[in-house]
Amino acid sequence: MTHDNEKGFTVWFTGLSGSGKSTVAEMLYHEFQARGMKTEILDGDVVRQNLSKGLGFSKEDRDTNIRRIGFVADLLTRNGVATICCPISPYKDTRDANRDLIGNFVEVYVHATVDEIAANRDPKGLYKKALAGEIKDFTGVSPDAPYEIPENPELVVDTLNESPEESLQNVLTALTKLGYLESDDVLIEGDRVHSGQTDLRVHDTGHVVKES
């Protein structure tokens, strides 16, 4: 099924580092492609390496990075692109400003706790270092770098209790109910070729590495 005159929209994943934003975003990207939709991913880390190169992690720099992502997402959305954003985006005011700018905006809060991520999803040991005070300005851990939980997101996916496949299904169902998709059927099963647009690890075969 192709969409010749599709309506653009932005799916904005927000949550702590390691919560699973990029994983679900990659899966959603392939679902949009399978539906013949124009789609792009704006990943927080990837954008920082390019559009926001040189920015630090002060509140001002974080806000600047998120506003830049929102600006690009708005341009894409206005041109009929199903845009997927997955930066941490810790501050409510900046997320809300992007909602107001873009209009067709679906906020998805990817819920996971600091303790669970530190225990099970911290291969580089960054959370452990932050909890020990060895890394400053670490979102959700450092007092000066809070994560502000969304108050009224269109959807909450709980990656503590849901598999990535279940979270994807919940996103597809929400988008269908909101009128952005015709069906919430999952069209892509099994391993997915890396989009090249997120910081997920890629296997030698070109597929996304499944994290344990």
C-alpha positions in Angstrom: 0.0 0.0 0.0 1.4 3.4 -1.0 0.5 6.8 0.2 0.6 9.4 -2.6 -0.9 12.3 -0.6 0.0 11.2 2.9 -0.3 13.5 5.8 3.0 14.1 7.6 3.3 13.7 11.3 6.0 13.3 14.0 6.3 10.5 16.5 8.4 11.9 19.3 9.9 9.2 21.6 11.2 10.6 24.9 12.8 8.9 27.8 16.0 8.2 29.7 19.2 7.1 27.9 19.0 3.3 27.5 15.2 3.1 27.9 14.7 1.7 24.4 13.7 4.7 22.3 16.0 4.0 19.4 15.1 0.3 19.4 11.4 1.0 19.0 12.1 3.9 16.6 14.1 1.5 14.3 11.3 -1.0 14.2 8.7 1.7 13.5 10.8 3.1 10.7 10.7 -0.3 8.9 6.9 -0.5 9.5 6.4 2.9 7.8 8.7 1.8 4.9 6.7 -1.4 4.5 3.6 0.8 4.1 5.1 2.8 1.3 5.4 5.9 3.5 8.1 8.5 3.3 9.9 8.3 6.6 13.0 9.6 8.4 14.5 9.2 11.9 16.1 12.0 13.9 18.2 10.3 16.6 19.5 12.5 19.4 23.1 11.2 19.3 23.3 11.2 15.5 22.0 14.8 15.3 24.6 15.8 18.0 27.3 14.5 15.7 26.1 16.6 12.8 23.6 19.4 13.1 24.4 20.1 16.8 28.1 19.3 16.8 29.9 21.3 19.4 27.0 21.7 21.8 27.5 20.6 25.4 25.1 19.3 28.0 24.1 22.4 29.8 20.3 23.1 29.9 20.7 25.8 27.3 22.7 23.5 25.0 20.2 20.6 25.5 17.3 22.9 24.7 19.1 24.1 21.6 19.7 20.6 20.4 16.0 19.6 20.9 14.7 22.8 19.2 16.9 22.1 16.2 15.5 18.6 16.0 12.0 20.0 16.2 12.8 22.5 13.4 13.9 19.8 11.1 11.0 17.5 12.1 8.6 20.4 11.3 10.1 20.8 7.8 9.8 17.0 7.2 6.3 16.8 8.6 5.1 19.7 6.4 6.4 17.8 3.4 4.4 14.6 4.1 7.1 12.7 5.9 6.4 10.3 8.8 9.1 11.6 11.1 10.5 9.7 14.0 12.4 11.6 16.7 14.1 9.8 19.6 16.2 12.2 21.6 16.2 12.1 25.4 14.5 15.5 25.4 14.4 15.8 29.2 12.6 19.2 29.5 8.8 19.5 29.2 8.9 23.1 28.0 11.0 22.3 25.0 9.0 19.2 24.1 5.8 21.3 24.3 7.3 24.0 22.1 8.0 21.4 19.5 4.5 20.1 19.8 3.1 23.6 19.2 5.5 24.1 16.2 4.8 20.8 14.5 1.1 20.3 15.2 0.8 16.7 14.0 2.8 15.5 17.0 2.5 12.2 18.9 4.5 12.1 22.1 5.5 8.6 23.2 7.0 8.3 26.7 9.4 5.3 26.9 9.4 4.4 30.5 12.3 2.7 32.3 13.9 3.4 35.6 17.5 4.4 36.3 17.9 1.4 38.6 16.7 -1.1 35.9 18.8 0.5 33.2 21.9 0.5 35.4 21.5 -3.1 36.3 20.5 -4.5 32.9 21.1 -2.1 30.0 24.4 -0.3 30.8 27.1 -2.1 28.7 29.4 0.9 28.9 28.9 1.4 32.6 27.8 5.0 32.2 25.0 4.8 34.7 27.2 3.2 37.3 29.8 5.9 36.8 27.1 8.6 37.0 25.6 7.1 40.2 29.1 7.1 41.6 29.5 10.7 40.8 32.1 10.2 38.2 30.1 11.7 35.3 28.4 15.1 35.7 25.2 16.4 34.1 24.0 12.8 33.4 20.2 13.0 32.7 18.1 11.4 35.3 21.0 10.9 37.8 22.7 14.2 38.3 20.7 16.8 40.4 21.5 19.4 37.8 20.2 17.3 34.9 16.7 16.1 35.7 14.4 14.2 33.4 10.9 15.7 33.4 8.3 12.9 32.9 5.6 13.8 30.3 2.3 14.7 31.9 -0.1 13.9 29.0 1.7 11.9 26.3 -0.4 10.2 23.6 1.2 6.9 24.7 3.4 5.4 27.4 5.4 2.3 26.5 6.7 0.4 29.5 10.0 -1.3 28.4 10.4 -2.7 31.9 7.4 -5.0 31.2 7.0 -5.0 27.4 9.2 -6.6 24.8 10.2 -4.3 21.9 7.7 -6.1 19.7 4.9 -5.4 22.2 6.0 -1.7 22.5 6.0 -1.5 18.7 2.5 -2.9 18.5 1.2 -0.4 21.0 2.7 2.5 19.0 1.1 1.2 15.8 -2.2 0.8 17.5 -2.1 4.4 18.9 -1.2 5.8 15.5 -4.1 3.9 13.9 -6.5 5.2 16.5 -5.2 8.8 16.0 -5.8 8.4 12.2 -2.2 8.4 11.0 -2.3 4.7 9.9 -5.0 2.6 8.3 -4.0 -0.5 10.2 -1.9 -1.5 13.2 -0.8 -4.8 11.6 2.9 -5.6 12.0 4.3 -6.1 8.5 8.0 -6.8 9.3 9.0 -9.8 11.3 12.4 -11.0 12.3 15.7 -9.2 11.9 15.7 -5.7 10.5 18.4 -4.1 8.3 19.9 -1.1 10.2 18.5 2.2 9.0 21.8 4.0 9.4 19.9 6.7 11.2 20.2 5.7 14.9 23.1 4.8 17.2 22.1 1.2 17.6 24.9 -1.3 17.0 25.0 -2.9 13.6 26.0 -6.5 12.8 28.4 -7.4 10.0 25.4 -8.5 8.0 24.0 -5.0 8.2 21.2 -6.0 10.6 20.5 -4.4 14.0 22.3 -6.2 16.9 19.8 -7.5 19.4 20.9 -6.4 22.9 20.6 -8.9 25.6 
